[in-house]
Amino acid sequence: MKIRTIALLAGIVGTATAQAEHFNQAVQAALDSHPEISAAKNQLLSREQEIKGARSGYLPSIDIALGIGRENTQSPTTGQNEVNLTREEASISARQLIFDGFATRSEVRRQEARAASASHSISTSQELIALRTSEVYLALMAQVDLLKLAEASLEEHKSIYDQMVLRNQSGVGSRADLDQIAARLALANSNVVVADANLKDSVTNYYRVVGSMPNMSALGMPNAAESLPASLDEATELALANHPTLKTANADIDATLAQHEAAKSSYYPDIRLEADQNWNEDIGGVVGEDERSVIAIRARYNLYRGGADKARRKQTSYLIEEAKDVRNNTRRQVVEGLRLSWTAFESVNAQLQYLQQHVNSAEATKKAYIEQFNIGRRTLLDLLNTENEVVDAKRNLIQAAYNKKLAELRVYNSMGVLLPKLGLAQ
């Protein structure tokens, strides 16, 4: 009997351009629909409105007031007589900032820094979603190949089983051999069921991240636009310069610096141009119209607020140091994540050649065992064991191939440049 060999690794080595484009389409679909990114974008839009709100301090404030009611007056104006009149009021007032100790300027800068932080947070979310999409996409591809491997192994066991049935019927084989292959055949069937369930779970995971069901016929290994940096030091330098999480932390520092500057405004006078126009009638117990117009520059300066201004300045100083500490910790996390990703990539890359050697050697051994089994020099157990070794070797190679690609994408993500490397805009 000639037992068929399994050829499942061709799809791992390279894919068509259309398949690579399908991967990018999956990533883009996740970016367009994922709630985390939508929430980050809404946060940015909210902070952009806060910038407009802060800039409103440069513009004049205009108020109008109307009022009517009964007024009871007893004063020297009325000769100490009690006078009841219907009081009517109308006024318009305008206030224009001249100087407020740079409070408005500092608040605008703070809100601009917070908006920049939110913008970098979107980039961070996009990078993470792109990586999650890569994880579920590659896991789905791996499960497809593992199911094919399990099905091919099942066919091998069925072929051996049929051969052992014929041998047993002809009196050449033993009952023990038939029972043994029947047990292995049952296990192979079970492995197919497990592989199929794992594939269905992978489809569910894909839907959770991407938001749509995968096109199983267009799956293909993703290709990055460029190769990895030549060294870990070069990759670290790029990560510290480009990672959006670090940019977010730096923007948060800028926000606290502006907040500290705003806290100094209480040590300066507040100067505004004020204009008031009043149209009143029957005011203060005097019958008749009472109109007044006032245009003035007024300065207000607080002399004492119980130490609140000093405490505010100290508070914002501590907030600056806190933001710097967060930035420094983020820097460590970026370097840590990159080093771990780099080590994982180097490790799995080094394993691949040995795993390929294992597959080649196991297949050569299996071929030799088949020939020896057919002439009675090998037992059925030897044949089944080498078949299992071939399957295990190919399973390990399949998983390692996808792990290598995922490790490569993780390195890009740790550098904060996964989307540009995939040719997708942030």
Secondary structure, DSSP 8 states (H G I E B T S, - for coil): ---------HHHH---HHHHHHHHHHHHHHHHH-HHHHHHHHHHHHHHHHHHHHHGGGS-EEEEEEEEEEEEE-SGGGTT--EEEEEEEEEEEEEEEEESTTHHHHHHHHHHHHHHHHHHHHHHHHHHHHHHHHHHHHHHHHHHHHHHHHHHHHHHHHHHHHHHHHHHHHTSS-HHHHHHHHHHHHHHHHHHHHHHHHHHHHHHHHHHHHSS---GGG------SS---SSHHHHHHHHHHH-HHHHHHHHHHHHHHHHHHHHGGGGS-EEEEEEEEEEEEEETTEEEEEEEEEEEEEEE--S--TTHHHHHHHHHHHHHHHHHHHHHHHHHHHHHHHHHHHHHHHHHHHHHHHHHHHHHHHHHHHHHHHHHHHTTSS-HHHHHHHHHHHHHHHHHHHHHHHHHHHHHHHHHHHHT-HHHHTT---
